[in-house]
Amino acid sequence: MTNVERHQYILKQLKEVGIVQVIDLCEELGVSSVTIRKDLTLLEESGLLFRTHGGATQYNPYTTDRTVFEKEKLRSDDKSRIGKKAAEMIEENDSIIIASGTTMQSLARQIVPKGNITVVTSALNVAMELIKYPSVEIMQMGGTLRKTSTSVTGKYAENLLHDFYCSKLFLGVDGIDLEYGVSTSSAQEAQLNRIMIDTAQKVVVLADSSKFGRRSFGRICGFDKIDVLITDDKVSAGFVESLEKSGVHVVVV
């Protein structure tokens, strides 16, 4: 296979999946990692992709803070499937935390309570999705409202969590990087997320495959704090394998 053919293959994979891993490309193309890294460097210099640790993406790997109204239009089908799978984990009499983000809103839309559940949430849009259910007790956290995410952060929200211990935390993130861990665009939200993690028995991250290979400003935690990650079927096999080796149970939908 010529250089041009390899480059065309890499760009085709990026268009279809959004992210590629060096280890996967080596196996698929039958060449060394040195060759693939040179290919990725050339393509990056041509402005055709962004390099990431261990691979490349068609998106800028350093995420920015976009509004929830922009985000909800992106990958909506994937988010819906992810949310539906996560909703299946919720049991009668559960006390759960649902963090902020459009994937969390998709989760809330998919919840059909089988009995009484308690939901602690920082997100106004999540609360509004669940308010129609008499059997769902909603504890809306207070604090400073982030208009971009329609959720709250700050000491008021953090202090409320110190009084609770919940069975599950459902967490949305803006970036997943094999070295950096999971992250979000707001340092204040990252701080609140860390306290949520300490308040929950099981941590479930919901993220579509476009979040992989990306870093955002506020680091939340490493993979040692995460029990389950639910994502879509466009995720790289290399990412799944690495996360499983880190002790994270990855569910692909």
KEKE-3310 file (N, C-alpha, C; in steps of 0.2 Angstrom, whole numbers, plus 5000, padded with zeros to 4 digits):
npx = (5004:5003:5009:5000:4988:4987:4985:4973:4965:4966:4960:4947:4943:4943:4933:4922:4922:4927:4938:4955:4966:4984:4988:4977:4977:4990:4988:4977:4983:4995:5008:5022:5022:5029:5029:5015:5014:5022:5014:5002:5008:5011:4998:4992:5000:4996:4984:4973:4969:4969:4982:4982:4986:4992:4985:4973:4962:4947:4942:4946:4956:4956:4944:4930:4919:4904:4887:4873:4862:4868:4875:4865:4861:4870:4876:4864:4856:4865:4867:4854:4853:4864:4859:4847:4852:4859:4848:4842:4850:4845:4836:4822:4818:4831:4843:4850:4863:4862:4872:4877:4873:4870:4869:4866:4853:4847:4847:4838:4827:4824:4821:4810:4802:4801:4797:4798:4810:4825:4831:4846:4851:4861:4857:4846:4839:4838:4830:4818:4814:4811:4801:4788:4785:4777:4782:4796:4807:4814:4829:4834:4849:4857:4865:4877:4872:4877:4875:4878:4877:4865:4865:4870:4884:4897:4899:4887:4880:4890:4891:4878:4879:4887:4879:4873:4873:4874:4868:4871:4881:4878:4887:4892:4904:4916:4928:4939:4953:4967:4978:4976:4963:4946:4937:4930:4924:4923:4931:4925:4914:4920:4926:4914:4909:4919:4916:4904:4907:4914:4903:4895:4891:4893:4901:4896:4900:4894:4896:4898:4906:4914:4920:4931:4949:4951:4954:4949:4947:4945:4950:4943:4944:4954:4954:4953:4943:4931:4918:4910:4908:4898:4896:4895:4894:4904:4916:4934:4942:4954:4953:4943:4949:4960:4954:4947:4958:4961:4952:4940:4923:4917:4903:4896:4885)
npy = (4994:5011:5027:5037:5029:5024:5036:5040:5030:5032:5045:5042:5033:5042:5050:5042:5037:5046:5046:5039:5025:5022:5009:5002:5005:5001:4987:4985:4990:4984:4989:4997:5005:5017:5021:5024:5034:5044:5046:5051:5063:5070:5072:5080:5091:5096:5100:5091:5083:5081:5077:5066:5058:5043:5042:5050:5063:5070:5080:5095:5092:5098:5103:5115:5126:5124:5129:5120:5120:5120:5108:5098:5095:5088:5072:5065:5053:5044:5048:5045:5031:5028:5034:5026:5014:5016:5020:5007:5003:5008:5005:5000:5010:5015:5028:5040:5050:5062:5070:5085:5090:5086:5072:5067:5073:5066:5053:5056:5057:5044:5037:5027:5025:5011:5010:5019:5031:5041:5056:5065:5080:5092:5098:5108:5105:5091:5089:5095:5086:5075:5078:5075:5063:5056:5046:5049:5057:5072:5080:5095:5103:5118:5134:5143:5147:5139:5145:5140:5126:5124:5121:5119:5125:5126:5131:5129:5119:5109:5107:5102:5089:5083:5078:5066:5049:5040:5027:5026:5036:5045:5051:5064:5069:5080:5076:5062:5055:5044:5046:5058:5056:5058:5073:5090:5105:5115:5121:5123:5114:5102:5101:5099:5088:5079:5078:5072:5060:5055:5053:5043:5025:5018:5023:5029:5033:5042:5044:5049:5043:5053:5060:5054:5053:5067:5082:5092:5108:5106:5094:5079:5066:5051:5035:5025:5029:5026:5015:5010:5013:5019:5019:5023:5013:5017:5019:5017:5001:5000:5010:5004:4992:4997:5004:4994:4987:4995:4993:4998:4994:4993:4997:4995:5002)
npz = (5000:4996:5001:4999:4997:5010:5017:5012:5017:5031:5032:5028:5038:5049:5045:5045:5059:5067:5075:5077:5081:5083:5086:5081:5067:5063:5064:5054:5042:5041:5044:5052:5068:5068:5055:5054:5063:5057:5045:5051:5057:5045:5039:5049:5048:5036:5039:5041:5051:5069:5080:5093:5109:5106:5094:5082:5078:5070:5076:5086:5099:5111:5120:5120:5129:5125:5122:5130:5121:5109:5110:5111:5099:5093:5088:5092:5091:5095:5108:5113:5113:5122:5133:5135:5138:5150:5158:5160:5171:5182:5197:5207:5221:5221:5225:5216:5208:5195:5184:5175:5157:5140:5137:5149:5150:5140:5146:5157:5149:5145:5157:5164:5178:5188:5201:5216:5216:5220:5214:5214:5207:5198:5187:5178:5167:5167:5179:5175:5165:5173:5181:5179:5184:5197:5206:5207:5217:5217:5220:5219:5216:5223:5219:5209:5194:5179:5163:5151:5152:5159:5173:5190:5200:5213:5231:5238:5231:5232:5246:5249:5245:5254:5263:5259:5252:5238:5227:5214:5202:5188:5175:5164:5152:5144:5139:5135:5139:5138:5146:5153:5159:5163:5158:5159:5153:5162:5177:5189:5188:5187:5199:5207:5201:5206:5220:5219:5214:5225:5233:5229:5226:5215:5199:5184:5168:5155:5138:5121:5107:5101:5111:5115:5115:5118:5127:5141:5149:5164:5174:5179:5185:5186:5178:5188:5196:5190:5186:5176:5159:5147:5129:5112:5096:5088:5094:5096:5095:5101:5111:5119:5123:5131:5141:5147:5152:5162:5171:5169:5166:5150:5140:5125:5114)
capx = (5000:5007:5008:4994:4983:4987:4982:4966:4962:4966:4955:4941:4941:4941:4926:4917:4922:4929:4945:4959:4972:4989:4988:4972:4980:4996:4985:4973:4987:5000:5014:5024:5019:5033:5026:5008:5015:5024:5008:4998:5011:5010:4991:4991:5004:4992:4977:4968:4967:4973:4985:4981:4990:4991:4981:4972:4954:4945:4940:4951:4956:4955:4937:4928:4913:4898:4880:4869:4858:4872:4877:4860:4860:4876:4876:4858:4854:4870:4866:4848:4855:4867:4854:4842:4856:4860:4842:4841:4853:4841:4832:4817:4821:4837:4845:4855:4865:4863:4876:4874:4875:4865:4869:4862:4846:4845:4846:4832:4821:4823:4819:4803:4802:4797:4794:4800:4817:4827:4836:4849:4854:4864:4855:4839:4835:4836:4824:4812:4812:4808:4796:4781:4784:4775:4786:4802:4808:4819:4832:4838:4855:4857:4871:4878:4869:4880:4870:4880:4875:4859:4867:4873:4891:4899:4899:4880:4879:4895:4889:4872:4881:4890:4873:4870:4877:4869:4870:4875:4882:4878:4891:4893:4910:4918:4934:4941:4960:4970:4983:4973:4957:4940:4937:4925:4926:4923:4935:4920:4910:4925:4926:4908:4909:4924:4913:4898:4911:4915:4896:4892:4894:4896:4901:4894:4901:4890:4900:4898:4913:4917:4923:4938:4955:4950:4955:4946:4951:4945:4951:4938:4947:4957:4950:4952:4937:4926:4916:4906:4908:4893:4897:4892:4898:4909:4922:4939:4943:4960:4951:4940:4954:4964:4950:4946:4964:4962:4947:4933:4919:4915:4897:4895:4878)
capy = (5000:5017:5032:5040:5025:5024:5043:5040:5025:5035:5050:5038:5030:5047:5053:5037:5035:5052:5045:5033:5024:5020:5002:4999:5007:4996:4980:4985:4992:4980:4993:4998:5011:5022:5023:5027:5041:5049:5048:5056:5070:5073:5074:5085:5097:5098:5103:5087:5080:5083:5072:5064:5053:5036:5042:5056:5064:5075:5086:5098:5088:5103:5105:5122:5126:5126:5129:5114:5120:5118:5101:5093:5094:5084:5064:5064:5046:5040:5049:5042:5024:5028:5035:5021:5008:5018:5020:5000:5001:5011:5000:5002:5012:5018:5035:5041:5057:5063:5076:5089:5088:5084:5065:5066:5074:5060:5048:5057:5056:5037:5034:5025:5022:5005:5011:5025:5033:5048:5059:5071:5083:5099:5100:5110:5101:5084:5090:5096:5079:5070:5081:5072:5057:5056:5042:5051:5062:5076:5085:5100:5106:5125:5136:5147:5144:5140:5146:5136:5119:5125:5117:5124:5123:5131:5128:5127:5112:5104:5106:5098:5082:5080:5075:5060:5044:5037:5020:5027:5042:5045:5057:5066:5072:5083:5073:5056:5054:5038:5048:5063:5054:5062:5080:5094:5112:5120:5119:5122:5108:5097:5100:5097:5081:5075:5077:5068:5053:5052:5052:5037:5019:5016:5029:5027:5038:5041:5048:5046:5041:5059:5063:5050:5057:5074:5084:5098:5112:5104:5087:5077:5060:5045:5029:5021:5031:5025:5008:5008:5018:5018:5023:5021:5008:5020:5020:5013:4995:5001:5013:5000:4988:5001:5006:4988:4985:5000:4991:5001:4990:4997:4995:4998:5001)
capz = (5000:4995:5006:4997:4999:5018:5020:5010:5022:5038:5032:5027:5045:5053:5043:5048:5066:5071:5079:5075:5085:5080:5087:5076:5060:5062:5062:5048:5036:5041:5044:5059:5072:5066:5048:5055:5066:5051:5041:5055:5057:5038:5038:5054:5045:5031:5042:5039:5057:5075:5083:5100:5112:5103:5088:5079:5078:5066:5080:5090:5105:5117:5119:5122:5132:5120:5126:5130:5116:5103:5111:5111:5092:5090:5090:5096:5091:5099:5115:5115:5114:5128:5139:5136:5141:5157:5162:5162:5177:5188:5200:5212:5227:5220:5226:5211:5206:5188:5183:5169:5150:5135:5137:5155:5148:5136:5151:5160:5145:5145:5163:5166:5184:5190:5208:5219:5215:5222:5210:5216:5201:5197:5180:5178:5161:5170:5184:5171:5161:5177:5186:5177:5187:5205:5210:5207:5221:5214:5225:5214:5220:5222:5218:5204:5187:5172:5158:5145:5154:5163:5179:5195:5203:5219:5237:5240:5228:5235:5253:5249:5243:5260:5268:5255:5249:5233:5224:5207:5199:5181:5174:5157:5152:5138:5136:5138:5137:5141:5151:5157:5162:5160:5160:5157:5151:5168:5183:5195:5187:5188:5207:5209:5199:5210:5226:5217:5214:5232:5236:5225:5227:5208:5195:5177:5164:5148:5133:5114:5104:5099:5117:5116:5113:5119:5134:5142:5154:5170:5174:5184:5188:5182:5177:5194:5200:5186:5186:5170:5154:5141:5124:5106:5093:5084:5098:5093:5098:5105:5117:5123:5126:5136:5147:5151:5156:5167:5176:5168:5161:5144:5137:5118:5112)
cpx = (5004:5005:5001:4988:4982:4983:4975:4962:4961:4960:4948:4939:4939:4934:4921:4916:4923:4936:4948:4964:4977:4989:4983:4975:4986:4993:4981:4977:4993:5007:5016:5021:5023:5031:5019:5009:5017:5018:5003:5001:5010:5003:4990:4994:5000:4985:4972:4965:4971:4976:4983:4986:4988:4986:4979:4964:4953:4943:4946:4951:4955:4948:4936:4921:4907:4892:4877:4864:4861:4873:4871:4858:4865:4875:4869:4856:4859:4868:4859:4849:4859:4863:4849:4846:4857:4854:4840:4845:4850:4836:4827:4820:4828:4838:4851:4857:4865:4866:4873:4877:4870:4864:4865:4854:4843:4843:4839:4826:4819:4821:4812:4803:4798:4794:4797:4808:4819:4832:4839:4852:4856:4861:4848:4835:4834:4830:4818:4810:4809:4802:4789:4780:4783:4780:4794:4803:4814:4822:4837:4843:4854:4864:4871:4876:4874:4875:4871:4877:4868:4860:4870:4880:4892:4898:4892:4879:4884:4893:4883:4874:4884:4885:4870:4875:4872:4872:4873:4875:4882:4881:4893:4900:4911:4924:4936:4948:4964:4975:4980:4967:4951:4940:4931:4927:4926:4926:4930:4916:4914:4925:4920:4907:4914:4920:4907:4901:4912:4908:4892:4895:4897:4895:4901:4895:4897:4894:4900:4905:4917:4921:4930:4943:4955:4952:4952:4949:4951:4945:4947:4942:4951:4952:4949:4946:4931:4924:4914:4907:4903:4895:4894:4897:4903:4916:4927:4940:4949:4958:4948:4944:4958:4960:4948:4952:4964:4957:4941:4929:4915:4909:4896:4888:4877)
cpy = (5006:5022:5036:5036:5024:5031:5043:5036:5029:5041:5047:5036:5036:5050:5048:5037:5041:5052:5039:5032:5021:5012:4999:4999:5002:4989:4980:4986:4988:4983:4994:5005:5017:5025:5026:5034:5046:5051:5053:5063:5074:5076:5080:5092:5100:5100:5098:5083:5083:5077:5072:5059:5046:5036:5049:5057:5069:5081:5089:5095:5092:5106:5112:5121:5129:5125:5122:5114:5118:5110:5096:5091:5089:5076:5063:5057:5042:5041:5046:5035:5023:5029:5030:5015:5010:5018:5013:4999:5004:5006:5003:5004:5015:5026:5036:5049:5057:5070:5080:5087:5086:5076:5063:5068:5069:5054:5049:5056:5049:5034:5033:5022:5016:5005:5018:5026:5040:5050:5065:5074:5090:5102:5102:5106:5094:5084:5091:5090:5074:5072:5078:5066:5057:5052:5044:5058:5066:5081:5089:5104:5114:5127:5141:5144:5145:5140:5141:5129:5119:5120:5122:5121:5128:5127:5126:5120:5107:5102:5101:5090:5079:5076:5068:5055:5040:5031:5021:5034:5041:5052:5058:5070:5075:5079:5067:5054:5048:5040:5053:5061:5057:5069:5084:5101:5117:5117:5118:5116:5102:5096:5097:5089:5076:5073:5072:5061:5050:5051:5046:5031:5016:5022:5026:5033:5037:5046:5045:5046:5048:5062:5059:5054:5064:5076:5091:5101:5109:5096:5084:5071:5056:5040:5024:5023:5029:5017:5006:5014:5016:5022:5020:5016:5011:5021:5015:5007:4996:5005:5008:4995:4991:5002:4999:4985:4989:4998:4994:4996:4994:4993:4999:4997:5004)
cpz = (5000:5001:5005:4999:5007:5020:5018:5015:5029:5038:5031:5034:5049:5051:5045:5055:5070:5074:5077:5080:5081:5080:5082:5069:5058:5060:5056:5042:5036:5040:5051:5062:5070:5059:5049:5058:5061:5047:5045:5056:5050:5037:5043:5051:5039:5033:5041:5045:5063:5078:5091:5103:5110:5097:5085:5079:5073:5069:5084:5097:5111:5116:5122:5125:5128:5124:5125:5124:5109:5104:5109:5103:5089:5093:5094:5097:5095:5107:5118:5117:5121:5134:5140:5140:5149:5161:5164:5169:5183:5191:5205:5218:5227:5222:5221:5210:5198:5187:5177:5162:5146:5136:5144:5154:5144:5141:5154:5156:5144:5151:5163:5172:5186:5197:5210:5218:5218:5217:5213:5209:5202:5191:5180:5172:5163:5174:5180:5167:5166:5182:5185:5181:5195:5209:5210:5211:5219:5219:5220:5218:5218:5221:5212:5197:5182:5167:5152:5146:5157:5169:5184:5197:5209:5225:5240:5237:5231:5242:5254:5249:5250:5265:5265:5253:5245:5230:5218:5206:5192:5179:5167:5157:5145:5135:5139:5135:5141:5146:5155:5161:5159:5163:5157:5156:5156:5174:5189:5194:5188:5196:5209:5207:5204:5217:5224:5217:5221:5236:5234:5226:5220:5203:5188:5173:5157:5143:5126:5112:5102:5105:5118:5112:5114:5126:5135:5148:5161:5171:5180:5188:5183:5182:5183:5198:5196:5186:5179:5165:5148:5135:5117:5102:5088:5087:5095:5098:5103:5111:5122:5127:5132:5142:5151:5155:5162:5173:5175:5164:5156:5141:5131:5116:5104)
residu = (MET:THR:ASN:VAL:GLU:ARG:HIS:GLN:TYR:ILE:LEU:LYS:GLN:LEU:LYS:GLU:VAL:GLY:ILE:VAL:GLN:VAL:ILE:ASP:LEU:CYS:GLU:GLU:LEU:GLY:VAL:SER:SER:VAL:THR:ILE:ARG:LYS:ASP:LEU:THR:LEU:LEU:GLU:GLU:SER:GLY:LEU:LEU:PHE:ARG:THR:HIS:GLY:GLY:ALA:THR:GLN:TYR:ASN:PRO:TYR:THR:THR:ASP:ARG:THR:VAL:PHE:GLU:LYS:GLU:LYS:LEU:ARG:SER:ASP:ASP:LYS:SER:ARG:ILE:GLY:LYS:LYS:ALA:ALA:GLU:MET:ILE:GLU:GLU:ASN:ASP:SER:ILE:ILE:ILE:ALA:SER:GLY:THR:THR:MET:GLN:SER:LEU:ALA:ARG:GLN:ILE:VAL:PRO:LYS:GLY:ASN:ILE:THR:VAL:VAL:THR:SER:ALA:LEU:ASN:VAL:ALA:MET:GLU:LEU:ILE:LYS:TYR:PRO:SER:VAL:GLU:ILE:MET:GLN:MET:GLY:GLY:THR:LEU:ARG:LYS:THR:SER:THR:SER:VAL:THR:GLY:LYS:TYR:ALA:GLU:ASN:LEU:LEU:HIS:ASP:PHE:TYR:CYS:SER:LYS:LEU:PHE:LEU:GLY:VAL:ASP:GLY:ILE:ASP:LEU:GLU:TYR:GLY:VAL:SER:THR:SER:SER:ALA:GLN:GLU:ALA:GLN:LEU:ASN:ARG:ILE:MET:ILE:ASP:THR:ALA:GLN:LYS:VAL:VAL:VAL:LEU:ALA:ASP:SER:SER:LYS:PHE:GLY:ARG:ARG:SER:PHE:GLY:ARG:ILE:CYS:GLY:PHE:ASP:LYS:ILE:ASP:VAL:LEU:ILE:THR:ASP:ASP:LYS:VAL:SER:ALA:GLY:PHE:VAL:GLU:SER:LEU:GLU:LYS:SER:GLY:VAL:HIS:VAL:VAL:VAL:VAL)
# end
